[in-house]
Amino acid sequence: MNFTRWSARLPGTQRRAAARTEHAIPPDRRGEGSVPAARAEQLTDGPPCVPAVDELPARDVLDRVPALVALVHGLDHRIAYVNDAYTTAFGVRPPGALAREALPELAELGLLPLLDQVLRSGKPRTLKSRKALDGRTYTFTCTPVADNGDRDGGVLLFATDVTDHAEAAERLRASERRQRETAVTLQRSLLPQELEQPDDLRIAATYQPGGTEAAVGGDWYDVITLGGGRTALVIGDVMGRGVRAAAVMGQLRTAVRAYARLDLPPHEVLQLLDVLAAEIDPNQIATCVYAVHDPNEGRLVYASAGHLPILVRDENGTVLRADEPTGPPLGTGGWIHASGSVPLGPGSTAVLYTDGLVERRDEDLDEGIAALERALAGATGTPQVVCDRLVRSAGVTADHDDDVAVLVLQHPARTGPDGDLFRNAALELLGGIEAAPRARAFASGVLTSWRFPVDLHDLGVLATSELVANSLQHGTPPMRLRLRRTDRRLIIEVTDGDDHLPRRRRAEPGDESGRGIAIVATIASGWGSRRTPGGGKAVWCEFVLPKG
């Protein structure tokens, strides 16, 4: 193979050759006052002449290049030349041999089809960071070369050793993977390991961390049983990524559980969280929805701090978007949050979610929420099934670019034998000396009709008597007694118009009063009190029913 014919043509070589031809001096005029270039330069006082690039032997240049260089010719890619660096890396390659047989390293890297493509297109192609058979990593550039007398042409392969860069990049990726795994582990450990399951609701949740290219965010959710049949549900999203966002999320979740035990209205819980978020990190903000479900009211009372709207599908399949009211995110300060409500009767399903489920870079956020509404309208089954269907419909995969948290709750419509385990009974108390006996008689009749055991019947009547007596003595009209049973517990609640909450205190032997709440706390499984939205308070206690 004639290497002089198939040598690499450096950029600009053909243009310089054409220029020299165009301005060449005819042979018959060379002696007329002309001086050879080398002699002319020697006659001057300047530095000695440096040979031009075109005067350097191509083979000597390429043999000294540290990069790997190979030249193949023809449609079948026969070896025309390999430089010393290529021979050192892969061994001697015989000229004239077929590349597919004599250059196995190119076949291993998938470069042979690329050679065909370069010949057809006449354009260079680059293959970045490929690990070769010698264990090194190279970036290959394939450049077409042609000779005026040959139609087949050839390809010049130029391989740059980028092993150090590739290893540094791999170390960086490994470090990022370790950091992400740490953040994911922290994130999952701060989320509830097992959701609380209230008597009246069925609940499921899912959390999907972002893909390997996305740092873990601060998405979180929680379910908190408040007692008296009420349940708090919360979902939030801390702005930011990585371990810091997960740590802030953990502090907010712990604070929410503590504030929930105060049994405050949703907007008051957000007010407390807003102050706490600013204290944790003034530069960190978070969105959050805090909602409370009361089965006696059949509604979901909620407050939102810059979070996405709750979606509720009723028993007929109609989806309602709870847009208002919505305040600014937590940590911004200077805002009075407000509570709203949305119906959540038997047969309804509600969905709380973070922006990773509906937000996409190439579409408006409202379009994502509308798509979620359509998916919810057709999603049936258990809460976990609904959760999975919503995630799939949103196109969330393992390499999703953001965290996703979804919380689904259902208020099932109970009928038949299952419905007999959920009963309600209420009595309006008008006050006066006959109120306590009427309340005891009402409670005794209801508990007997519910076929409770004698000991539980007597304890229920005693708790009713003490709660009513406390309301008559310290409360104001209107007063109401409500008894509720579920498949797991008996709940007794008394409401009145006074908003001063009772406290359990130790009565001295000589005191004639002050023992009612202490008695209730002793005989009941749990008790509590809260202020009601319209003014006044509710005092409740509950008894765990025996299994079976």
Order of alpha helices (4+ residues) and beta strands (2+ residues): alpha-alpha-alpha-beta-beta-alpha-alpha-alpha-alpha-beta-beta-beta-alpha-beta-beta-beta-alpha-alpha-beta-beta-beta-beta-beta-beta-beta-alpha-alpha-beta-alpha-beta-alpha-alpha-beta-beta-alpha-beta-beta
